[in-house]
Structures are given as structure tokens and as C-alpha cells.
């Protein structure tokens, strides 16, 4: 949720900083030459895919 709020600021410097931090820690990055917002939305897409996959998987014991 915080990442979406950063995207909403439309502050490219702040978006790039947060995108870099999250990518380095948890996700697959995009080419460094790609525009900041494209990199950020690529990261957001990865996050949403992971969450969606978690919602689709059957829960054990049910």
C-alpha cells in the first residue's frame, strides 16, 4: 500500500528511490535505462501477481 501512495506522489526521484530499495530487497528489477515509472509499474505488477497467486492457491486443511 505504501508503494502505491509513493506512486501517487508523481515525484520521480522518490518513486525511483523506493523502487530501487524494494527491487534490491525482494523483487526482480527492470533495466536501469527504463523510465522510472515503467520500472515502478513493473515492480507493482510483480507484487500484484504474487498476491493474486496467494489468493488462488488452495489452503491446506480445508
N, C-alpha and C positions, 0 to 999 in steps of 0.2 A: 504494500500500500504506500509506503513512504516513497518508493521509487516512482510510482505514478504521480505523486504530488510533486516530485522534483521535475518530472517531465512537464507538468502543467505550468511550471515557472517560465518555461521557454528561455531559460538562461543557459546558453550553450556551454559556458565554462562550468557551471555547476552540474549540468547533465553529464558532461564528459568526465568530470571528476568522480561522480557516483558510479557511472557506467564502468569506468576503469577499476574502481575498487571492487565492485560486485563481480566483474568478469574475472579478475585476478583471484578472487576467493572461491567462487563457486561455479562459474559458467564458462562456456566456450566463447571466445571473443571473435570479433569480425576483423577484417583487415584494418589496420590503423589508418589507412588512407581514405577509408569510407567516411562520409559525412557523419557528424556527431549524432544527429537524430536518427539516422539509419542504423547506426551501431546500437543506440539505446533501444530502438524498437525491435531489433534482432534479439537483444537480451530479454526484453519484455515477452517476446514470442516464446523464447525458451522457458521462461518462468511459467507462462500460462499453459504450455504443453505439459510441463511436469505436474502442475496442479491438476490439469484435466485428466492425465493418466492416473493419478492417485485417486481421483473420484470414480473412475471407470472400473478399476480393479476390484474383484470381489473380496470382501473381507473374510478372513479365516474365522471359522467357528460359527458361521451363520447359515 
